[in-house]
Amino acid sequence: MPAPEEGALETLIDRAERVSKFLKALGHDGRLTILCHLVDGPKSVTELENLLSARQAVVSQQLARLRLEGLVAARRDGNAIFYSIRDAKVREAIIFLADLFREAADI
């Protein structure tokens, strides 16, 4: 594995609180699963309920936490609310994790 770019670890240390909040948001299997489903594009709450086989209240609670952390954005279209990943870097992080755990199942 290559060494981190110069200054990268210092930057991570300086932003440790922010990074920790991000990782805590990902640290719940329901929230992580929601983000995985949103990698391909926006989904309605109903679509997410069906994909997660979860009740609307449970999905909405996890979406509220993701919104609070600034990881997803909501858009209303009629009676439906659609959620999407707010920042391309969050999408990249989810894809990185998918690749990491596909290639290294022993982590």
Secondary structure, 3 states (H helix, E strand, C coil): CCCCCCCHHHHHHHCHHHHHHHHHHHCCHHHHHHHHHHCCCCEEHHHHHHHHCCCHHHHHHHHHHHHHCCCEEEEEECCEEEEEECCHHHHHHHHHHHHHHHHCCCC
